[in-house]
């Protein structure tokens, strides 16, 4: 096995294509990391308006609303201080993106027609119509008469919205019994009560505390994503070069002569897997050398940690491209497949642009891509979370188990054919 590893490495080092991807992609990754970003991609939501104001009721809310939340399009005919407070409270939960259009002067029939149109033309979770006498109906305890709801989707968060709205209007009615019908005094008291409540903790869908990055860290994460894209391309095509050597050895009966020795077919492919590991080490070393010549480079984490996750990323993609090439059994087909995997996986993993405002289905799909997990690990390292090492090891082992298992089945089928 050691002799096979040495022979494979000697052949690879004579391959100009292999040397190109071994050297050039780490250099390109270093160049990306060394670029000083003049235009920030950071977005601070601390002073962001909770309620998004539409130009008119014909404007589509899906174009301006937060698509990661349940979009509520509001036809506000009252346009009062009380309606503004109610909508801001709903938007402040973080679960709903409230887009309001001033429809003062429109009749109920016109609003009905607009709602029917938006039910088909606008992708929202719910339509809400606040009538002109909204304030009077709420203060009179008959808020159902001042509101009209249109459920235009299957989003289960609609029920939560109705519950939130009901509770909020109930609290307003309770405060009204204490301070009277003066809306300004009523809202001041509600604000004072809310200020005394403990601050809400922001959590993500996994149930853990959401990571808050500074402007500098967001820019560092963006550059790391671009670097991952380039270095991944190198890992994949270096793995194809190893697969090419396996294909050549099978075609030239080298594999048959190897089997005539005491070495088994399994040990032969283990030796090729060892070559993929060595290649990952080599590319990581080349990247480390390139980074050494930029002493002022700051990637937001220790250089050892950054090189460690690069090595593990290379291990996954080197193994993947090796097995794909061996299963396909053709160099050109392998190149096409590997390039497709690289371009699609990098796009879906969010290496080129963030996926924060995309749909839930696309976010779920992105977690099938190894790069997405490594980006999340990079975020943990940027904020100094030491659990990142355990996460990245588990992710690497999980992908290697899946890749080797599926690849083993594919090799058996190919051998049978």
Residue pairs with C-beta under 8 A, 6 or more apart in sequence:
1 263
1 267
1 270
1 271
1 274
4 258
4 263
4 268
4 271
4 272
5 271
5 274
5 275
5 278
8 242
8 245
8 271
8 272
8 275
9 275
9 278
11 245
12 18
12 238
12 241
12 242
12 245
12 275
12 279
13 19
15 241
17 237
17 241
18 238
18 241
21 233
21 234
21 237
21 238
21 241
22 234
22 238
22 279
22 282
22 283
22 286
23 286
24 234
25 230
25 231
25 233
25 234
25 235
25 283
26 231
26 234
26 283
26 286
26 287
26 290
27 290
28 230
29 227
29 228
29 230
29 231
29 287
29 290
30 227
30 287
30 290
30 291
30 294
32 223
32 226
32 227
32 230
33 223
33 224
33 227
33 291
33 294
33 297
33 299
34 294
34 297
35 223
37 219
37 222
37 223
40 215
40 218
40 219
41 218
41 219
41 222
41 354
42 213
42 214
42 215
42 218
42 219
44 215
50 87
50 88
50 91
50 92
50 98
51 84
51 87
51 88
51 91
51 98
51 99
51 100
52 61
52 64
52 65
52 97
52 98
52 99
52 100
53 99
53 100
53 101
53 102
54 61
54 64
54 73
54 99
54 100
54 101
55 101
56 101
56 102
57 75
57 101
57 103
57 106
57 111
57 114
58 114
59 101
60 118
60 121
60 122
61 71
61 73
61 97
61 99
61 118
61 122
61 124
62 71
62 122
62 123
62 124
64 99
65 71
65 73
65 97
65 99
65 124
66 97
66 357
67 97
67 357
67 358
67 359
68 356
68 357
68 358
68 359
68 360
68 363
69 94
69 95
69 96
69 97
70 95
70 96
70 97
70 125
70 126
70 155
70 157
70 158
70 161
71 96
71 97
71 99
71 123
71 124
71 125
72 90
72 96
72 97
72 98
72 99
72 124
72 125
72 126
72 127
72 128
72 161
73 99
73 101
73 118
73 122
73 124
73 126
73 127
73 128
74 87
74 98
74 99
74 100
74 101
74 127
74 128
74 129
74 130
75 101
75 103
75 106
75 111
75 114
75 115
75 127
75 128
75 129
75 130
76 83
76 87
76 100
76 101
76 102
76 103
76 104
76 130
77 103
77 104
77 106
77 111
77 129
77 130
77 131
77 132
77 134
78 130
78 131
78 132
78 133
78 134
78 135
78 146
79 102
79 104
80 134
80 135
80 183
81 183
81 184
81 187
82 134
82 135
82 138
82 172
82 183
82 187
83 130
83 134
83 135
85 187
85 190
86 165
86 168
86 169
86 172
87 98
87 100
88 98
89 168
90 96
90 98
90 161
90 164
90 165
90 168
91 97
91 98
93 164
94 202
95 157
95 160
95 161
96 125
96 157
96 161
96 164
99 124
103 110
103 111
103 114
103 129
104 132
106 114
108 131
111 129
115 127
115 129
115 150
115 152
118 124
118 127
118 152
119 127
119 150
119 152
123 153
124 152
124 153
125 152
125 153
125 155
125 157
125 158
125 161
126 149
126 150
126 151
126 152
126 153
126 155
126 158
126 161
127 149
127 150
127 152
128 147
128 148
128 149
128 150
129 147
129 148
129 149
129 150
130 146
130 147
131 137
131 145
131 146
131 147
131 148
133 145
133 146
134 143
134 146
134 147
135 146
135 183
136 146
137 143
137 144
137 145
137 146
137 147
138 146
138 169
138 172
138 173
139 176
139 181
139 183
141 173
143 169
147 165
149 162
151 158
171 190
172 186
172 190
175 186
175 189
175 190
175 193
176 186
178 189
179 185
179 186
179 189
180 186
201 209
202 209
202 210
203 209
203 210
204 210
211 379
211 380
211 383
212 383
213 221
213 379
213 382
213 383
216 300
217 300
217 382
217 383
220 298
220 299
220 300
220 382
221 300
221 375
221 378
221 379
221 382
223 299
224 299
224 300
224 306
224 375
224 378
225 350
225 351
225 352
225 371
225 375
226 351
226 352
228 313
228 346
228 351
228 371
228 374
228 375
229 346
229 351
229 352
229 371
231 283
231 287
231 310
231 313
231 314
232 313
232 317
232 342
232 345
232 346
232 371
233 342
234 283
235 279
235 280
235 283
235 313
235 314
235 317
235 318
235 321
236 317
236 318
236 320
236 321
236 338
236 341
236 342
237 321
237 335
237 338
238 279
238 283
238 318
238 321
239 276
239 279
239 317
239 318
239 319
239 320
239 321
239 322
239 325
239 338
240 321
240 322
240 325
240 331
240 334
240 335
240 338
242 272
242 275
242 276
242 279
242 318
242 321
242 322
242 325
243 321
243 322
243 323
243 324
243 325
243 326
243 334
244 325
244 331
244 334
245 272
246 255
246 272
246 322
246 325
246 326
247 325
247 326
247 329
247 330
247 331
248 254
249 255
249 258
250 329
255 265
255 268
258 268
259 265
259 268
269 326
269 411
272 322
272 326
273 319
273 322
273 404
276 315
276 318
276 319
276 322
277 315
277 318
279 314
279 318
280 311
280 314
280 315
280 318
281 311
283 310
283 314
284 307
284 310
284 311
284 314
287 307
287 310
288 303
288 307
291 297
291 303
291 307
299 306
300 378
300 381
300 382
301 378
301 381
301 382
305 381
305 388
305 389
306 381
308 389
308 392
309 374
309 377
309 378
309 381
309 392
312 374
312 392
312 393
312 396
313 370
313 371
313 374
315 396
315 400
316 370
316 396
316 399
316 400
316 403
317 370
319 400
319 403
319 404
319 407
320 341
320 403
321 334
321 338
321 341
323 403
323 404
323 406
323 407
323 410
323 411
324 334
324 337
324 338
324 341
324 407
325 331
325 334
325 338
326 407
326 411
326 414
327 407
327 410
327 411
327 414
328 334
328 337
329 414
345 369
345 370
345 371
346 352
346 369
346 371
348 362
348 365
348 366
348 368
348 369
348 372
349 366
349 369
349 370
349 371
349 372
349 375
350 366
350 371
350 372
350 375
351 371
351 375
355 362
355 363
355 366
366 372
367 373
370 395
370 399
373 391
373 392
373 395
374 392
374 395
376 391
377 388
377 391
377 392
377 395
378 388
380 387
380 388
380 391
381 388
